Amino acid sequence: MILLDTQVVLWSALKPDRLSKPAESAIRRARKSDGVCIASITLWELAHLVARGRVRAAGSIEASVRKFSEGYVIKELTTEIAALAAQFPEDYPGDPVDRVIGATARSEGLPLVTSDERIQASPFITTIW
């Protein structure tokens, strides 16, 4: 099982050629075996991007988020994840969404598929890119 960063969810749906070969392969393998996850905060981030017009989608915001998140296991925000997100060091990206997604990966023991080089550099998160 793997966890996808929000950008990877969007690229998988809209621009699969933007995915690295290792990311594409990991996603394909996980879909065939134990599944692909997203953090619950990714749902909010997708809605925010659609609402702000940064991602073009047909239909309502809710329908767009439903379409983008279809087929993913949703990992809910827990007290452990919230605490972990607050404890990452200063050199970890400061964006709260990035922190919650990273904390979800760490808490769940899942590799995170992300193109974010600052997250990739973190010794606290196992990443695929």
N, C-alpha and C positions, 0 to 999 in steps of 0.2 A: 504494500500500500504506500502511496506517495501523496504529498500535499502540494497543490499548485498555488503559486503566487497569482494575484489578480491579473497582472499583465499576461501571464502564461495562459490563463483561462481565456482571455480575449484573443490572444494570438491563435490559440487552438481553434477557436470558432471562426475568426475572421481573416487571419493571415498566417496560416500554418507554416508558410515558408520562412517566417521570422524565427521559428523554433530552431534551436541547435539540434544537431543529429542525436547527441546523447539524450537531450530532453524529449525529443520526438520518440525515440526508442523506449525510454523509460515509461512514458505515458502509454504507448501502445502495449507494452508488456503488462503494466498494471491494470489496464482495462480488461485484458484477457485473463488476469488472475485474481488478485485480491482487491482491486478497486483503486479509484482515484478520488481524493478528498479535496475539499476546500474549507477554509475557516469560515465560520458564520459571518465574520466581519467583511469577508469578501462580497457577500450579498449586498451589504450596505455600500461598499465601494463601487460595485457595479451599478447600483441604483443612482449613486451620486454622479458617476461618469455619464450615464444616459441622461439624467436630468439636466446636467450642465451642457449637454450637446457635444461632449468630448468623444462619445461613442454613438454612432448612428445605429438606431434600431427601429424596427417597425412596431407599431402598437404602443400600448401604455408602458410606463416605467416598470410596473409590476410584471407585465407579460414579457418584457425584454429580459428582466432579471431571471424570471422563470426559465426562459429559453437558454440563456447563457449558463445557468447552473444545472440544467437537465443532465442527469446521468452521474452527478457527483455525490459522494457521501459528504454531508455537512458535519463538520466538527464544531460543536457548540462552544461558546466562551464559558469557561469555568473560573472559579476563584483561583485555582492553581495557575491557569493561563494568565489571568489578569495580574497576579503577583509576579510571575516570571517576566511578563512584558515590562513591568515597572522596574525590574532589577537588572536589565541588560546594561552593560557598561556604556559610557559616553560615546565610544567610537562606533557603537551599533547605530544604524539609522534612527533618527529621532522621531520620524513619522509614527504616530500611534498605530496606524493600520499595519505598517511594516512590523512593528514590535509585537502586535497581537498575532499576526500570521507566523512570525518567527517563534513566538512562545508556544503557539499551537503545535508547530512542528516538533519543538523540543519536548513539550509535555507528552505528546502522543508517540514520541520516538520515531517520527517519520522524516524521511528526507524531503527537503523542500525544493521544488523545481522553480528556479528563479534566475532571471538574467541580471539581477541587481548585484553588481560587483562588491558593494559594501557588505551586503548580507553574505555573499560567497566568502568574503574574507574573515567572517566571524568564526572563531573556534567553537562557538556554542551551538551552531546549526550545521547539520550535514546537508549539503546542497548538491543539486544536479544541474548542470548547464553544459 
